[in-house]
């Protein structure tokens, strides 16, 4: 559909009747206001976007200028060096002597360092032995000096070995390697020390030894920078060999990345893997122990997020690093357990419950589900729940499905009346259903496993809620068949007794509430606090479902009653209304239903049904302003409306509290004022009406005003122009259910 067709459809919706042409001025003003607002927002958004774009362009230009300046400065330095060489007449000789001197100094330095190698190594080994301690609170104050000394010796080793490679002398190289063998052993001891600290970071921080962690972080950070420098030098040598060869200082020191950062991460993973191995062994012995075996998981992450960021370099994002490692291991751990061939129902249920707890605990730590990738069990919850159902609840579900199918057939066919005890209607299968539920819960209780009981409760609640959903669907379908049967043949196809059956089903919801409450009170106290709260929450959800379904059924009964009232309600406010007794007929029809509802409905449901009937009556009466031919002959209409209100009040107060009835029917007083007040007083009446019923629809107000015999073109515009904003209420009023067209 193109834009022109959309406009045509919109216009056809707004201008359905000739009277709607009166709306043109107000519609034009309203659309102009909306257009002005949209234009203002677009202009503001465009201005903001232009400012952001302009700022970005300036930053790019500034960076480009800086790069060009650096490039020009390097070229200038290179040119000056070349010119300086030409200015000195004996520069080649001087340069040669300088190289000889540098080489001589370098040889002396190498000789001195080789002679002092054992002494320096001895000092480092002594510091290592002095710091050696298994206590998590050990400070290891020599860690940084040890690292500095080893770094200097290793850089010296790399320089010497690099120089020896330029000589075609294998013997010299082997001799040098022999000299440096002790250094390799010391480096291994140091790396082992670093690895042990890295694997124990959580425990060290928990013990309050933050200084040791900071020293470790400085060492790893220094090695990381050195590795980055080596990689940058290698890239520069690959891309600019001639330039790099001129800066000999760039070629001194380590020649290959030592990878301390990668080994640091590997150690963290090794520590986590060890913890998961213990959890796996515990799970194999007792699947129910899974939550307790993984208690450390969230404690560790909480400690990391709280304490680690200030101990490590910010660019590491240490909390995210730990989160990704821990979550990755949790994913591997759980998926491996799930794929085990010998996983039983109890183990499967434990995993399912743990996944839910995992998400909640992560949320409590401030970690969003979107940040956890991949999903901890690859979004396999539904498959696992189905598998658990096959292992634990298959028989219960099959029996329940048979009961539900039988109940639905009985309701759809209505070949015989439902059961009746003491005048209250009921279905036949509620008691057997909950006997079956009790039997399965007793089996679960005999297992003495809280997780199994909670799992069976979850399955019971799921089945009962499925039953509620199916009842809601079939009731809506059957009521639609009943209310939409127009021809005699259609009416004959719809079985009778629908109201009695719906009363029986509504009563069963109250009986089910009592059954579920009794089961909860029996099962919950036998469990630990953790599982007691869990199943009480599940049963509470189930109870709310029963109350909601009972309320829906009452609403459907009211719809059936008012379906029979359609011929009468279509005459309200029409010329026939002034001469007839439509409300008398409405009251008589409603009464004929109420005399059956009062004895047949549960004592707790009947007052709620009467409340819905009263509200529906008021809504239906108000909506009658849309009836074809509706016209308010003000003097007569005032008298007739007051008479109708008296009849309705007298009827409903037979079954309801007078104040409650008055509160519902009071809305008709506003209708009376809206259709009888002079044009000048209408804005005040509207404001008072809107204050009492915040969701009062303006189209309905327009319909009332258009039904007045003294209507004028500016009457609606007067109300609209002086209408003020009314805050949205917490709950919708009956005015939200008014027909507006």
Phi, psi and omega in degrees: 000125181277179186296320182296322178292321178298318179297318180297316179297316181298317179296322180294329177288323182282327185242073182273329185236158178303327181295337182294344178297337177294342182280350191303316182296315181292322178296318180298317179295319181293315180293325177296319178296315179297319179298319179299318179297314180297316179299319179296317179295318179297319180296316179296315180297319179296319180298316179298317181295321178296320179295317178297316181297317181297318178298318179296318180296318179296321179295319179296317180296320179296318179296320180295321178296319179297315179298317180296321180295318178297317180299316180295321180294320178296319179295322180294318179297318180297321180293318179297321179297316180296318180294322180296322179297320181288333182286333182266120186295321185253033183300317180303318180292317179299317181297321180293316179297321180298318180296319179299318181295316181298317180297320180297315179297319181297320180294316178300319181295317179297316180299316181296317181293323179294321180293326182268002185301311183297320180297313181294322177295322179299318178297319180292318179298323179295317179296323177297316181291326179294321181281343187298123181196139180272353182286133181294340181269002180297131185279331182051062185295341183272004187300315181291315176300322178299315181297318179299314180297316180294323179297318179296316180293321180290323175296319177298317179299315181297320180295315182294313180297323179296319178294321182293332180293338179283344178266139177272064186219089181300327182296316179300319181296316180295323179297315179298318180298324178295321178302323187267003179302314179301326179299321180298320179295318179294319178299319178298319178296319179294315179298323177296319178298315178299319180296317179296318178296316181298322180286342184249019186303315182301311182294323180295314179293320179297329178280356178088008183272066184289329182300318180297321180294319179297318178298318177300315182298321180295321179296311182295322179295319179297317178295324179296316178297320179296318178297319179296322179295320180295317180294321178294320179296318180297319179294320179295321179293324180290323186265332184222066186299318183295317180292317183296327183291342182279341182252089185294330182296335180290343185263000180273160178092199183302142181254347180220146179297137184265347169067034179293324180297318180294320179292326176301313179294321179298321179294319177300315180297321180296320179296317180293319180300321179298319179294320179291327176298319177296319179296322179296317179296320178295322180295320179296327178281321183207101182303329183292344182280001185304310181301318180292326180290341182248017178302324182298334187302305183285330175298317179298312182295322178298317179296318180299312183293333182274315191252329190290322185305327181276354181260344185237160178302136182303324184293343178288335186049059190300326180293320177291325178299311179296319181300314181295321179294310183297314181295321178298317178292323178297319178299312180296319181298310184289319180294327176294318178296317182298324184278000179292136182290331185262017179290122182268179184298318181297318179294320180296316179297320179300318180295317180300315180294323181295323180299317177297316179295324180299312180297319180293319181293321177297319178297321178297331178278358182084020181259122182282149179299328180294337180276352183260097181232135357286175174303144191301330174231030176058039177054042182258017183302315183298318179296319180293321179295321177296319179296318178297321179300320178295325183279324188252311192248020185298312182297318181297319181291320178299314180297316181296320179298321177296318179297314181298316180299318179296316180297320181293321177296317180299318181291318182291321182279320183047044181285339177214158183291152173289176181292159181216120177236121180055036179084354181262126181286151177199158174273173190264345193254002183294313181297311177299324180299312183283340171294319177295319178299315179299320181298314181292323178291325177296321177297318179295320179296326179294338181286344181059026178244112182301323181293324179292317179299313180298323178294317178294321177299315178301318180293319178299312181298320178299314181296317181294322178290325173300319178297319177299315181297317180295321177298316180302320182291312183290326177296314178300319180295314182292323178294320177297319176301318183291312186284337182265359177287112185255308182283164180298320180298319179296320180294324180290334179284341182270118180298152178277174176085017184295323181293318179298318179295320181291326173296320180297316181293320178298316178299323180297331179294321177291320176298320179295323177301317180294319178298312183296319178299320178294319179297316181298316180294334179279318188276315189304314184294345182278353186252168175293165182303321182300308183283332177298313179297323182296312184284330176296321177295320179295314180294325178298320177298318179296316179299317178299324177296320178295317179296317180297319180293318178300318179296320178297318181297317177300320178297321179291323177298318178297321178297321178298316180299313183283343171296322177290339182269359184305314180301326181283314184294335178291345180267348181301136177069004174269171178307326179297327182299324182290340185251346188251195181228055185301316181293327173301316179295318178300313181297319181296318180294315180298319180298322181297330175280319185297324181295338173271326182290320186300312178280332187277333182272153174302146184300335178280337184269329185300314178300322179294324179294318179295323177299314178296321179298316181295315179295319179297321178298314179297316180297316180297318180297315180294322183289348182292351177297344179270359180299145178295126180087005180296132181207132179263106168274100203310307184299313181291321182296319179301314181295319183291320179296317179298321177296318179297318181296319179300316180298315180295319181296316180298321181291308187290331178289351172291334187237351184229164175295140184298317180295322179295317178296316180299321180297326180283313185282351180299335181297333180292336176295323177293322175301317181299316181291322183294328183264356183238344182288148178296160184303321183293330183270356184297318180303319180294319178298317180298317181297319179293320177298314182294325179293323180282327182226093189298334182262025176302120183279131179298321178303325179291319178300317178300318180298320178298313183295325180288341178278348180291141181290339181257024183299147175230165183296327185268004184294313180293318180297325179296317179294315182295319185292332182256005179287139178248165181290134176245126181300148178290133178282167181288330180227151178289145175264178180295341181293338179291344182263005180292142170288132185250003178207000000 
